[in-house]
Amino acid sequence: MQSADPPSAQLSLTWLDAAGLLGVALLLAAYAGTVTGRVAATRPAALAVNLAGSLLILASLRGTFNLPSAVVEIAWASVAAVGLIRHARR
């Protein structure tokens, strides 16, 4: 039996897609750690993971740009960066 999808509809993963998926995994891991109480949201490690995840997702948008996603990730990265800067000044 043949696949219902035409060959062009098959999944192909680029390095930008892989970067975006890694970014999503980092953000979800940081969020899960915060929600479960295993990670303090204001700790540098959590902030760095959030910043890295956001930047990876932003990088992935170079392949297929999406303005709402870019706005969310810029905001997320900015909040994490401000948190890291504030922590470094203490």
PLY file of the C-alpha trace (Angstrom):
ply
format ascii 1.0
element vertex 90
property float x
property float y
property float z
element edge 89
property int vertex1
property int vertex2
end_header
0.00 0.00 0.00
1.31 3.44 -0.91
1.62 6.41 1.41
-1.20 8.95 1.18
1.29 11.81 1.33
3.12 12.89 -1.82
6.92 12.57 -1.62
7.30 16.33 -1.15
5.25 16.15 2.07
7.72 13.85 3.80
9.52 15.20 6.84
12.98 16.57 6.24
14.91 17.97 9.18
17.37 20.78 8.54
19.98 21.99 11.01
17.74 25.01 11.65
14.87 22.66 12.54
17.18 20.69 14.83
18.31 23.90 16.54
14.69 24.95 17.06
13.74 21.56 18.47
16.68 21.68 20.87
15.59 25.17 21.91
12.07 23.94 22.58
13.43 21.03 24.64
15.54 23.44 26.71
12.62 25.79 27.37
10.31 22.94 28.32
12.93 21.40 30.61
13.48 24.73 32.36
9.75 25.30 32.71
9.14 21.79 34.02
11.97 22.20 36.51
10.51 25.47 37.73
6.94 24.20 37.99
7.99 21.07 39.89
10.13 23.10 42.28
13.38 21.45 41.23
14.80 24.63 39.73
14.53 28.20 41.03
13.47 30.41 38.11
15.85 33.20 39.13
18.97 31.03 39.36
21.62 31.69 36.69
21.44 28.12 35.37
17.69 28.36 34.73
18.06 31.80 33.16
20.90 30.60 30.93
18.88 27.59 29.76
15.94 29.88 28.97
18.20 32.28 27.08
19.86 29.49 25.10
16.52 27.90 24.26
15.06 31.18 23.05
18.10 31.98 20.93
18.03 28.53 19.33
14.37 28.93 18.45
15.09 32.40 17.04
17.90 30.93 14.93
15.51 28.31 13.59
13.17 31.05 12.37
15.77 32.01 9.77
14.51 29.04 7.77
10.81 29.85 7.92
10.11 33.17 9.58
7.09 33.57 11.84
6.60 37.02 13.38
4.57 35.99 16.45
7.14 33.32 17.33
9.97 35.80 16.87
8.26 38.31 19.18
7.73 35.71 21.90
11.32 34.45 21.69
12.82 37.95 21.67
10.79 38.77 24.79
11.74 35.45 26.43
15.42 35.94 25.66
15.29 39.55 26.88
13.75 38.58 30.22
16.35 35.84 30.70
19.19 38.18 29.75
17.98 40.87 32.16
17.78 38.25 34.91
21.35 37.11 34.20
22.61 40.70 34.19
20.86 41.49 37.46
22.29 38.33 39.04
25.80 39.20 37.84
25.56 42.68 39.43
24.77 41.27 42.89
0 1
1 2
2 3
3 4
4 5
5 6
6 7
7 8
8 9
9 10
10 11
11 12
12 13
13 14
14 15
15 16
16 17
17 18
18 19
19 20
20 21
21 22
22 23
23 24
24 25
25 26
26 27
27 28
28 29
29 30
30 31
31 32
32 33
33 34
34 35
35 36
36 37
37 38
38 39
39 40
40 41
41 42
42 43
43 44
44 45
45 46
46 47
47 48
48 49
49 50
50 51
51 52
52 53
53 54
54 55
55 56
56 57
57 58
58 59
59 60
60 61
61 62
62 63
63 64
64 65
65 66
66 67
67 68
68 69
69 70
70 71
71 72
72 73
73 74
74 75
75 76
76 77
77 78
78 79
79 80
80 81
81 82
82 83
83 84
84 85
85 86
86 87
87 88
88 89
